[in-house]
């Protein structure tokens, strides 16, 4: 079965960030993704999303089409789409890292690497830097709670 890795960024609608709406969305996505063999990580910085999805090509493509059509976010930008043999984000069927909640020392490191945009850690618009931020976020998320999203 062919597998792929997809990375995109988008802007969240304000209503998605209210209360526990986003947490519920991530929980439901984790259940659906587990059934489809999809793994991934969602990074939130301010109102900006950066997400990686890995899994069987057909399932990832179907999910991407649903994400693009979802009105709870806008300004979808595909940053990379590659065939991959083994997932890098295998820990989670889906989990989230909110960059505004990382410890201060880590936040300073991320600011030094990615800079600030409107007071939030900048979500890169190039593939290389986006992958770098995702790997940093993967480490931060796994360190914060190794059982999250399983």
DAJO-V699553 format. One line per field, one symbol per residue. psi: psi as a letter, one per 30 degrees, with the letter a starting at -180 (. if undefined). Layout:
psi: ???
This chain:
psi: kkllkkklllkkkeffgkbgeeeeeeeeeeeeeeffgkllkkkkjcgkkkkkkkakeeeeeeeeeeeefkffllhkjkeljkkkekkfhffkfklkjjffglkeeeeeeeeeefaljhflkkjlgleeeeeeeeeeeeeeeeeejfgkg.
